[in-house]
Amino acid sequence: MQPDTKSTESVSYFAGIIGQDVPTDVLTHLFKSSRLPGTFLFHGPGGVGKLATALTLARALHCKSGSFNNCDCDSCRAIRTGSHPDVIVLSREKQIGVDEIRELVALAGLRSTVGQERVIIIDRAEYITTAAGNAALKTLEEPGDHVRFILITDTPARLLSTVRSRSYHLRFSLLTGAEMIRFTESVGDSANETSTRDALEFANGRPGLYLRWKHSQEYRDVVNDLKTWLKQLPTGKRTASIESALKWKKAFWEFAELLSSAERAANLPRGGDAFEIRRYYESQSEYPVNPVNWRVEERAGKDRRWSQGRKALLLAGNLRRVLSLDLDTGKARAITRLQDFMEKIRFNCSFDIALERLYFSLAGLKG
Ligand SMILES: [Zn+2]
């Protein structure tokens, strides 16, 4: 339902999304002027609020009350609990093939029974295979006026260029320290508590990680095991942490992601110059940056990518300190193996087999 301008003027739909002013301002503007594009691509680091924003947009489209924030109407409640018939979230930790995409495309072609528009959210869109991406191109380009796609990814460069070019891009970024504090307050946590401070330090600008660290003892146990494991590398011994990692694949994945970004930061020369920061930024799988523009923008001191790159670098350095990572050669090589492992599970189906290989390659490092 596209509300008329009058009734939406006083409602701030994205007030609950903290630290993403650029994408949410753009969304608000598009929404209020009824010019929302058919296919969005939300990209940026994991755990910063891309899915939360997509679900908020879905609520804005479907909410039955004028108040919206803290709304408990049928629609908002159903979207929160994942049971709304017209808001579909596809979230996979393995490849999304042609058959699955064809089902979505077929669904996109059907009108909703209650006459509302369908919102189809594909989390981790980088898992869409080439064949599946090609099969969906026509639909993504012109979904029709009763369906909207939101593709979410932390590695936009991995998407088919033809899929990227058919999407309206919104970039999400890591939160600053002050924004993270605001986030903790918004979820009712006190910044004075030790557990809040620990979680903030661990999360490094990612509210998603903050929440997991703060509220799950199991997650903290897995990460702490992994930290111990990392400190003992390379021992060639199959430790409990690998077993516990199997129990919580997503946690392992995110932790590995953080580690490898810390490791890349550690490889930068002290006080890395513009070129190094650019390289680091690009290594985060973002779009290639035009070096000429980069220099000019750097001098102008107002380039977003520049400040984003620098922020990511500082945060990664901070993480390294938090984990007390003393990267000797053995550990650095082990982390390289960990990066290989991440590549494998990103593009192969079996986490378990990749983990086995990781274990054997780490064992091989001993000698
Ligand atoms: Zn509502």
Residues whose N, C-alpha, C, O or C-beta is under 5 A from the ligand:
A	BS01	ZN	C63 K64 S65 C71 D72 C73 C76
